[in-house]
């Protein structure tokens, strides 16, 4: 099982967040660009608290992070399929 999280930040913090997620090979399910950027991300339960701490430190506490649920997922032909 994975945690599904919503990460919200300004455009200035986006690069740092994408870098941290990329280092871990984490999947961004969706990106919504308005006055802020909302990323919906799958995070393994065991990495959740450490990743939240790293994102908080990298963005000086300016990032909003909310758990939006848990799910199972599979990689099917290079595309993530999420099972609620």
Beta strands, then each sheet from edge to edge (+ up, - down):
strand 1: 2-9
strand 2: 27-33
strand 3: 37-44
strand 4: 64-76
strand 5: 79-83
sheet 1: 2+ 3- 1+ 4- 5+
end
